[in-house]
Amino acid sequence: MPEIGEIRKASEIGKRSGNGDRGKFIRAACIDCGKERWVEFIKKTEKLKSLRCRSCAQGERRQTSRGGRIKKPDGYIAIRLQPDDFFYPMARRDGYVAEHRLVMAKHLGRCLHRWEIVHHKGIRCKGMENRSDNLRDNLQLVSDIQHKGITYLEQEIKYLKARVTLLEAENVLLKATLKEEDHSY
């Protein structure tokens, strides 16, 4: 059994390092749980590549990720809930629940059903940044048919605003062209 502090070549213990088979590993204990494992030894700095084992390092990342608060690729914020939390039944399999749903559930004092929709007011008009604006005043609980209607109207408003902007720019160009024609005579 190898002892803590023992150094071996990567090829001797069946590992690969950043230097391939030429790298060296040292037997070390995790600073959190004490689990012994082989850790890559960086010769230039004479330091270990990692002080923690993989599971402790992942746990540290989870704890430091703003308390289980993440921003998903679609722009929504998700909150990690603990199994003993009253609102845990709303969480997905990974233990996260959308923050806007959690805010609405806390306001109502009950868990939301899966079919209940929490709508961000004015999100399509104001842009993606509103998905992280989970203040109670910016949220409303709606049915599926209401949500579809609201979404359709918001998309129509966005389209019409873009069209007005385009027509105003076209109008300015036409006025400038008319002024130039008047001055050319």
Summary of the structure (lengths in Angstrom):
residues: 185
radius of gyration: 29.1
end to end distance: 100.7
largest distance: 100.7
contacts: 448
relative contact order: 0.07
helix: 43%
strand: 21%
